């Protein structure tokens, strides 16, 4: 019985050593981003628990002289396994070269922002159009759909990579990716352009950012177009807002799981929750962004209607930490809707028939913004520009030029796709 209890204690020592190493690793990582410190603390915890429980185990087994060799071997083996599974970087594909026309703003906020511009023709002074991409952290490449039409109508058109994404600044401390920082960057861009007001075209998360900017600076927006906008305020939808990952086909779900279930990725996910700077130190931006891009490619054609054309692919990298930390901050900030209810800015809201976002997410904009118009777009999914490009261009052009819309505004309160 003594030897049986010793063997059982030795098994318990192994489990306890692994658990202690993981707990201490996370506790130390919560207060420092130095990988040698939190990794070393985890190793020391393994050694300490191996010694604490291994001693009694080997004495019961009648092998007290094996305690120190056991502690040494056990610690080295577990550290080596962790090194291979958690600390070995994944290969990173070479970054795509920036296409011609990409320029940079150095903002007073500290952000270096990559952007493209198409100058408007004619002499009519119009507010510039600024496209806000989705995500957070998923920029497009080049000029968005409809830019040429807007430039021909006299608008200067800009599209930029938000901080932490594309070719723009990656922050040393990812905790700096907040909604307030994105709003401050946009306000700084307005200042650099030297204009009193902007026209915003926000896509998906870009709609959320547009709403946040409207709440903070309602007098600095001439008009806004929100296409498939994300939630104004996530906590208003405790059941979730809808996601392209909710209904992946089995084959694609397997691919997504393979990209997210490795020990290194699971540890990174835990670290993002306790200390994003530690997560970034373990898994640098280039590796995290490449993994995120691969994951986005898995789901890129699941966000439209069944017969939609494949979504285009480009090389402008997404920003993983901007995505994760901005999303967390968006859910923790105060509700902007009370401020938005008093904003008298004309806003066009576009809703695609096959959008994965819940109807209530879209309708919350119509209910909140007093001068808003909601348009329902058949045959389009989350990316209306991809699903119905001609109608998308026509809607933006007509709205910004204050002309009749090519389709009748939707005045109902329920999802027409279900009626």
N, C-alpha and C positions, 0 to 999 in steps of 0.2 A: 504493500500500500504506500510505503514511503516513496518508493521509486515511481509509482504511478502518479502520486501527487506531485513529485518533482517534474515529471514529464509534462503534466498538465500546466504547472506553473511556468515551465519553459515556453510552452505554446502561448500562454497568456503574456509572457514577457515580450514575445515577438509582436503580438498585436498591440500591446501597450506602447512599445517603443515606436512603432510606426505612427500610432495615434498621437503620441506626445510630440514626435518630430513635426507632424503636420500642424498641430495646434500652436506650438511655439513658433514655427515658421510663419504662420499667419499673424500671430500676435506681434512679433517683431516687425513683420512687413507693414503692419498697420501704422507704425511710427517712424519707419525709415524706408527710403527707396534704394538703399545700398544693398545690392544683391549678395555680396559676400557676408554681410552682417546677418540678414535673415536666413540665408542658406546655412551659414555656419552655426547659427543658433539652433536650427533644426537638427543638424548633425550632433551637436552637443547634447540636445535633449534625447536623441536616440541612444547615445552612449550612456547617459546618466540612467535612463530607465533600464537599459540592458544590464548595467551593473547592479542597480537596485533590486531588480527581480531575478536576474540571472544568478546572483550569488546564492540565495536560498534554494533556487531550483537545482543547481549543481551540487550543493551540499546534501540535499535529499537524494540525489542520484549517486552520492558517494564519490563525486569527481570535483572536489573543490579547486584543484589546481587548474581546471579548464575555464574558470570564470573569466580571467583576464584575456586569454586567447579568444573566448567566445565574444566578449565585449568588443575586442578589436576587429575580429572578422565580421561580426554582425553589423557593426557601424560602417565598415568599409563597403560591405556588400550592399547595404541599403542605400548608402550615399551614391554608390556607382549606379544602382538602378534608377535612383532619382535623377542622377546626372543625365542618363540616357533618355529617360521618359519625359523629364520636365525642363532640364536646362540646355538640351541640345537644340540650337536654332533650326528652324525649317528653311529650306532654300528659298531665296527671294528672286523672282524673275527680274531682269533688268528693266528699269523704268523707261517708259516710252518718251521719246523726244517731244518737247513742246512744239506744237505746230506754229507756223508763221502767224504773227498777229497777237501773240500773247504778250501782254505788258504787265507792269506791276505798280501798285500803289504802296507806299510806305506810310501807314496810317499813324496818327498820334497815339492810338491805343497800343501800339507795339506790333500790330499785325502787318505782315507783308503779304499783300493780297494780289493774286494773279487774276487778270481780267482780259476780256476782249471787248472791242468797241466797233460799232458800225455807225459812221457819221450820217446824220440825216441830210437829205437834199432839200434845196429851197431855202428861203429866207425867213419863213414863219417861225417865230420863237415859240417853242413848245417845251414842256418839262421833259427831261430825259426819262427813258424807260429803263428800269433796272430789273433784270430777271433774277429771282431768288430760287436756287435749286433746292431739291428735296433732300431727304435723308432722315435726320441730319447727317451731313458728311458724304453725300453722294452727288457730286457735281456732274454736269454734262461736259461735252467737249465742243468748243467753238460757239458759234452763235445759235441760239435756240430757234426752233420753228417759228416762222412769222417775222423774224428780224428784218428781212429784206423789205417786206411790205411796210413795216413801220418806218424804216429809214426812208423809203420812197415817199411816205406821207409827211416827212419832215422831222421825225423824232430821232434824236441820238439814242442808240441802243447799247446797253452794257449788260454783260453777263460776267459774274465773278465767282471764284471759288471761295466759299466761306472759310474762315480760319479753321485750321485743322484738317482741311480736305483739299483734294486736287493738288495744285502746285503752290498753294498758299502756306503760310507759317504753320508748323507743328509746335505746339506749346511744350516747354520742358515739363511743366506740371499740368497734366490733363484736367485737374480740378478747375482750371481756368476756363474750360469750355462750358459757358453758361448762356442762357438766353439773353441775359443782360449784356454779355460780351458781344454777341452777335448783333444786338440792337445798337450798341455803341459803335461797332465797326461800320454798320450801315449809315449811322448818323455822321460818322467821320468821312465816309465816301461822299455823302451829300455836301459836306463842307469842302472837300477837295474839288468837287465839280462846280462849286460856287453858285448853286441854284437854291431858290427858296423852297421849292417843292420837287418831289420825285413822283413818278408813276411806277408803281410796283406791280410786277407780275410774279406771283408766288405759286410755285408748284409743290403739292404735297406738303412736306415740312416747311417749304418756302411760304405756304399759306399761313402756317402757324407763326412764322417769323414776321410776316407782313402784319398779322394781327397784333403781335407784341410791339412792333414799331408804331403802328397806328395808336395803340393805347398810350405809348410813351410820348409820341410826337404827332398828334392828330393834325396840327397846322402845317405839317411839312409833307403831306401826301396830297397830290392833286386827284388821283384816281388809283384804284387798285383792281387787279384781276386775280382771282384766286381759282386755280384749277386743281380739282381733286384735293382740296386743302386738308391737312391733318387737323387734329383736334385743336380748338382754341385753348382748351385746358383739359389735360388728360384726366384729372381726378373727377371730372364731371361724368366719366364713363367707367365706373368701377368694374364693369364686366369686360372691359377692353374696347378698343376702337376698331378692331379688325386688322388682319395681317395677311400678307401673301403666303406666310408660312403655315397658315391654318389648314389649308386644303391642298397641300402638295401631293401629286401622284406618288405612289409607293417608290418608284425608281428614283425620283428626284429627292424624296425624303431620305433615302439611303445615302445619296451623295451628300446631302446637307449634314446628316449625322456623322458621316466620315470626316467632314471638315471641322466639326465642332466637338467631337467626343474624345480626342486624344488627351492624355494626361496633361500635356503642356497647355492646351487650350482650356481645359477645365480649371487648372490652377490660375491661369490668367483671368478667367471669368471671376473666380473667387477674389483675386487681388483687386480687380476693378471695383468690387463692392467695398473693400476695406481701405484701399489706398491706391488710387489710379496711377500715381507716380511710380509705385512699386511694380505695378503691372507693366507699365511702359518700360521700366528698367529691365524687367525679365524678358518681355517680348517687345522689341523696339517697333517704332512706327512702321518702318518699311515691311517688316514681316507681318504685323497685324493687318496692315492695309491690303497686302497681297492676299492674305487669307480671306478678308472680307470681300474683296473683288471676286475671288473664286466662288464664294457663297452667293453673292448677288447674281452671278452668271447662271447659277443653278435655277434661280427663280425668275429670271428676267422675262420669260414668256408665259408666266402664270398670272399676270396682273391685268390682262386684257380680256376681251371677249374671245370666244372659242375660235373664231375664224380670223383673228387679228394677224397681221403680218408680224414676223419676228422683230423684236425690239433691236435697235442698232447697238453695236458694241464699239467701245472706244477705249483709249489707253489712259485717260485722265483718272488717277487713282482715287478711291474713296478714302475717307478718314475714319478708322475704327474708333479711336478714342474720342474724337469729336462726336461720333454717333452715340456711343454708349453714355458718355458723361453728360452731354447736352440733353439727351432724352431723360436721364435721371433728374437733372435740374428742372426741366420743363414740367415734370410731375410734382416738383416740390415748391414751385414758386406760387405767389398769391394769384388768385383768380383775376384775369384781366377783363372779364366780361362786364363788370359794372362800369369801368371806364369806357369800354367800347360802345355801350348803349347810348352814350352822348356824342359819339363821333359822327359828324355830318359830312362824310366823304363818300362819293359815289363808288360803289364796289360791285363788280360782276363776279358771281360765283358760278363755276361750271361743275356739273356733276355728270360723270359718265355712267351709262347704263350698267356696266359690269365692274364698277369700282369695288374693290374689296373692302374699303372703309364702310363702316356702318352708316346707314342713311342719317341717323341722328347726329353723327359727327358733322356732316355737311349742313344739315338743316340748322344746326346751332349757329352757324354764321348768319343765315337768313333771319333767324329769330333775334339775333343780338345786334346786328348792324342795321341802323334805321334806314339808310339810303342804299340798301343792297338789292340786287336783282339776281335771282336764281334761274339758271338755264340748265335744262336736262338734255344730255347729248346721247341719243341712241347710237349703238354700235361702237361705243368707246369704253375702254376700261379705265384704269387708274391714270394711264398716260393718254390724255385726250389728244395731244399733239401727234401721237403715233397712231391712234385708232381712227381719228377723223381729222386729218391735218387741214383739209380745205375749210371745213366748218370752223375749226379752231382759229385759223387765221382770220376768217371773216368775222367771227365774234369779237376777237380782240380789236381788230381794226375799226369795226362799227362802234364799239363801246368807247374807245379812246377818242374817236373823232365825233362822238355825240350824234351818231346816225342811228336810224332804226336797226334793231338787231335782226339778223337773218332768220331767227326762229323766235317763237313766242315765249316769253318768260313763263316759268312754271310757278303757279300760285298755290299749289296744293301743299299739304303739310305731311303727307305720307309718301313713301318710296313708290314712284310710279312703276318701277320694275316689278313690284309685287301686287299691283292692282289689276 
